[in-house]
Amino acid sequence: MNAISIVGEATLRRLVPLDLAAIDQVEAAFASLATEAVAMPPILRLDLPQHHGEVDVKTAYLPRFDSFAIKVSPGFFDNPALGLPSLNGLMLVLSAKTGLTEAVLLDNGYLTAVRTAAAGAVAARWLARSNASRVAVIGAGEQARLQLQALAIVRSINAATVWARSQPAAEAFALNVRDTLGIQCDVAHDVHGALAAADIAITTTPSREPLVHAADLHAGLHITAMGSDAEHKNEIAPAALAAARYICDRLSQTRVLGEWHHAIESGVVAHDAAFAELGEVIAGKMPGRTSANDVTICDLTGTGAQDTAIAALALERVRAAGAGTTFCNE
């Protein structure tokens, strides 16, 4: 008899908050990519253009965990007009020893949001200056808010600036940051103005055209670029990438769908050029920031390793709390 835990979003939100433990769990996943025999196939992507929809499937096996996750992540961007959320999805957690299903995490994308924000914090913890305190946020959606929340756990942030295409959205974001995080947050009129005084910048948009250019860079800046998780998305201009110290989550992915993909297409770098992955920096195998004046850019496209890590943390807490509904598959 195989017992399967079925867990809903509300329970997962209660048991797996965006906290230091989540950040540490995702950092461990990055380290695994550089130090262990991780099995992580390419992302499976299904596009449904007639419905303005896409579905990504990510998975990975990490030897440090007894379980692995298979995540199904749909995004249907006409849904708000129907009164439905754009993003949803679930994670299946299976035993790495037997392949039996251990849990169905009906998180509606919540765990993905947490692990994505945690990854941004990991990037800043390893690549931003230790005294970084001023942040520029490009974009004003949920992930922008979560990225700033996670960053504030690993750096002492005292000021933020936000830019978004929608001025009302940027103003609402700034108000929310002041009220919930206690961080002074102002609205910038353009991207260059937002980055001008920043120690750390976070780009969180689905932009198809570069927003950050070489002229926006200045000594000591760190940029976490997490919006470009598909071939058509592009937040950082190739010239800006060429002018900075480039690090990514998985080079094989960023060559295909990250910011680096556009640098390759533009001819700025060769397709087979090698650069450090974040896990290699964490493991001490490759350098990250080497001086206070370095400009660093971390290109995050999201990995199946992160999904397995956050799912493993969720399953551990579900079991400890005796939460969810148990289904016996006889």
TIVEXRO-711388 format. One record per residue (C-alpha): x, y, z. Coordinates in steps of 0.02 Angstrom, whole numbers, padded with zeros to 5 digits, always signed. Layout:
REM residues N
XYZ ...
//
This chain:
REM residues 330
+00000+00000+00000 +00068+00171-00050 +00014+00324+00049 +00011+00487-00048 -00005+00657+00035 -00114+00782-00058 -00080+00959-00001 -00166+01120-00052 -00098+01295-00077 -00159+01368+00088 -00068+01234+00188 +00090+01254+00085 +00088+01442+00111 +00079+01414+00298 +00214+01280+00306 +00338+01348+00176 +00357+01536+00197 +00490+01637+00107 +00620+01633+00245 +00804+01598+00276 +00774+01411+00278 +00698+01418+00103 +00846+01522+00043 +00970+01399+00118 +00876+01253+00039 +00887+01331-00134 +01070+01375-00107 +01102+01192-00070 +01022+01147-00236 +01140+01265-00328 +01288+01187-00238 +01226+01014-00287 +01232+01062-00471 +01418+01096-00452 +01468+00955-00335 +01353+00805-00358 +01294+00689-00495 +01132+00783-00525 +01016+00721-00662 +00924+00870-00737 +00850+00853-00912 +00812+01004-01022 +00651+01098-00988 +00500+01029-01080 +00399+01173-01149 +00228+01168-01230 +00161+01325-01316 -00024+01353-01350 -00022+01518-01444 -00206+01509-01493 -00247+01524-01307 -00099+01636-01259 -00036+01494-01153 +00123+01400-01112 +00168+01253-01001 +00341+01215-00931 +00389+01048-00855 +00546+01043-00747 +00625+00906-00644 +00790+00851-00568 +00862+00715-00459 +00983+00775-00325 +01076+00637-00229 +01062+00733-00065 +00872+00711-00065 +00771+00550-00048 +00636+00621-00162 +00627+00716-00325 +00495+00830-00399 +00414+00846-00568 +00338+01018-00586 +00203+01064-00710 +00190+01253-00727 +00056+01325-00844 +00041+01508-00887 -00116+01564-00979 -00107+01751-00995 -00284+01788-01054 -00354+01710-00895 -00374+01874-00798 -00508+01927-00923 -00600+01767-00873 -00580+01802-00688 -00446+01668-00673 -00262+01678-00620 -00130+01680-00756 -00017+01556-00667 -00056+01393-00580 +00016+01217-00577 +00073+01080-00460 +00220+00974-00407 +00225+00785-00401 +00349+00718-00273 +00414+00542-00303 +00531+00428-00207 +00705+00427-00282 +00725+00247-00223 +00563+00168-00285 +00484+00294-00402 +00321+00286-00303 +00222+00447-00289 +00240+00520-00115 +00145+00684-00129 +00043+00795-00243 +00077+00977-00199 -00067+01080-00268 +00025+01244-00244 -00043+01343-00394 +00133+01408-00426 +00166+01464-00246 +00318+01352-00219 +00390+01410-00385 +00370+01591-00329 +00460+01553-00165 +00605+01459-00243 +00625+01593-00378 +00635+01732-00249 +00752+01626-00142 +00866+01602-00293 +00877+01791-00313 +00930+01806-00130 +01061+01671-00155 +01131+01765-00305 +01142+01926-00204 +01217+01839-00053 +01361+01775-00159 +01383+01913-00288 +01326+02080-00216 +01440+02185-00106 +01419+02142+00077 +01375+02323+00118 +01246+02340-00023 +01095+02434+00044 +01008+02519-00104 +00901+02420-00226 +00823+02454-00394 +00675+02343-00440 +00624+02336-00623 +00445+02275-00630 +00306+02288-00501 +00223+02117-00499 +00216+01981-00367 +00391+01917-00405 +00462+02093-00390 +00390+02104-00215 +00451+01930-00166 +00625+01962-00235 +00641+02118-00128 +00572+02026+00023 +00699+01886+00001 +00842+02006-00031 +00805+02097+00132 +00839+01933+00224 +01020+01923+00162 +01066+02107+00147 +01028+02260+00254 +00918+02356+00132 +00870+02533+00180 +00812+02608+00014 +00728+02548-00145 +00676+02621-00310 +00549+02542-00427 +00515+02565-00612 +00372+02485-00706 +00284+02518-00870 +00127+02557-00771 +00149+02708-00659 +00001+02662-00548 +00073+02487-00525 +00242+02560-00477 +00161+02678-00353 +00059+02537-00275 +00217+02432-00263 +00313+02572-00176 +00172+02595-00050 +00164+02409-00015 +00353+02400+00012 +00348+02545+00134 +00201+02469+00229 +00252+02286+00234 +00443+02287+00230 +00475+02455+00312 +00592+02504+00170 +00586+02677+00095 +00535+02652-00087 +00523+02783-00223 +00460+02775-00402 +00582+02809-00545 +00531+02885-00711 +00646+02772-00812 +00760+02621-00793 +00920+02723-00798 +00858+02833-00656 +00808+02681-00555 +00983+02604-00570 +01082+02765-00548 +01111+02749-00361 +01079+02563-00340 +01198+02436-00265 +01085+02294-00322 +00959+02288-00464 +00828+02154-00492 +00741+02136-00660 +00575+02044-00648 +00482+02080-00810 +00427+01978-00962 +00503+02109-01077 +00544+02062-01257 +00661+02210-01279 +00813+02253-01171 +00777+02369-01026 +00952+02380-00951 +01092+02443-01063 +01280+02462-01043 +01258+02647-01002 +01155+02597-00849 +01300+02503-00769 +01416+02577-00638 +01557+02511-00530 +01502+02395-00390 +01329+02357-00460 +01254+02183-00450 +01106+02136-00561 +00995+01985-00535 +00903+01956-00699 +00762+01831-00676 +00629+01880-00803 +00700+01797-00959 +00643+01618-00940 +00592+01596-01123 +00678+01621-01289 +00580+01778-01334 +00610+01869-01169 +00755+01991-01148 +00789+02116-01008 +00978+02146-01021 +01059+02213-01179 +01202+02105-01249 +01323+02251-01231 +01283+02262-01046 +01316+02076-01024 +01483+02094-01113 +01532+02237-00997 +01499+02139-00837 +01556+01982-00747 +01425+01856-00802 +01362+01713-00692 +01209+01604-00722 +01107+01465-00644 +01139+01339-00784 +01242+01383-00936 +01159+01251-01046 +00992+01337-01012 +01047+01518-01030 +01125+01479-01198 +00951+01431-01256 +00827+01541-01163 +00912+01663-01046 +00992+01832-01069 +01149+01746-01134 +01047+01674-01277 +01026+01850-01347 +01210+01891-01323 +01253+01737-01426 +01127+01782-01561 +01197+01958-01573 +01373+01894-01594 +01440+01968-01432 +01501+01798-01373 +01529+01627-01448 +01399+01493-01417 +01526+01382-01329 +01602+01518-01219 +01616+01458-01039 +01562+01560-00888 +01535+01524-00705 +01375+01449-00640 +01310+01509-00472 +01333+01336-00396 +01517+01338-00446 +01539+01505-00358 +01454+01436-00201 +01563+01280-00206 +01722+01384-00227 +01758+01312-00398 +01742+01477-00493 +01762+01659-00441 +01612+01772-00418 +01639+01952-00367 +01826+01984-00355 +01824+02167-00303 +01707+02302-00240 +01709+02382-00413 +01655+02228-00511 +01490+02237-00604 +01407+02066-00588 +01254+01999-00678 +01171+01837-00626 +01059+01763-00760 +00923+01655-00678 +00812+01549-00789 +00748+01430-00655 +00804+01250-00636 +00724+01085-00594 +00852+01070-00454 +00770+01218-00367 +00599+01136-00386 +00656+00972-00310 +00740+01066-00167 +00587+01168-00120 +00472+01017-00142 +00584+00915-00026 +00572+01052+00106 +00384+01059+00085 +00364+00870+00102 +00472+00869+00258 +00364+01002+00340 +00201+00922+00283 +00251+00758+00363 +00311+00843+00523 +00146+00935+00539 +00038+00788+00491 -00040+00904+00362 -00132+00872+00200 -00247+00731+00152 -00179+00553+00142 -00234+00449-00004 -00197+00264+00001 -00163+00194-00171 -00201+00009-00156 
//
